[in-house]
Each structure stands twice: as structure tokens, then as C-alpha cells.
Amino acid sequence: MDNITDFPTRDLVKEMTGPKQSGCSVIIDGRLVPNMVMYDRGETIDFVLDGRMCWPFPREIAWQAASFAFASMAIGAGFAHPSANHFTQRSFAPECIGLGEIPK
């Protein structure tokens, strides 16, 4: 088969690196991971959660670790997945008409 295309390898760590603040923001699939920053140490990527906990991961699996943490945080908060709407984003009190009134 001579019609095989070699796609360039993606640098997933570079794609997930957001703006630098105290560490860099973490962006997974175009969404900002809340309360998480990262530090690129070369061979390892350190993820700091809420400024209190830090986990170093080898560069090769850092994106998968951040993606897993992001999905876990979203599911733990009641979302179906990170890009889903939460049930509390719907109207708290839907509109209704009292039975004794006729709308004008």
C-alpha cells in the first residue's frame, strides 16, 4: 500500500499549555480546566490543583492525566462530561399561568 499518509506528531503538552500566571493554565479540548495550573519541567509536567496539591507526570502521559482529571472533576460536580450543561443552568422556576387567570 503506497497511499499511507504520515501525519505529523502532535505536541499535546504544547496544545494544553495556556497563558502563564502562577504556572500555566491547562486547556483540554478547548476548555479551561478550573483550579488547575501546570509547570513544564522538561521531562515531567507538574499539575497543581487548587494551589495545594501537586502531581508530577512524565511528559508522555501528562495530557492523558490532565484529561482524566478534567473529566473526573466534571463528573464529580454532576456534569455528564466536561462540555455538558449542568442541570442547574436551566431555569430554576419555569414560567406558568395561574389557573384563575386568563392571559391577555
Buried (B, 14 or more C-beta within 10 A) or exposed (E): EEEEEEEEEEEBBEEBBBEEEEBBBBBBEEEEBEEBBBBBEEEEBBBBBEEEEEBEBEBEEBBEBBBEBBBEBBEEEEBEEBEEEEEEEEEEEEEEEEEEEEEE
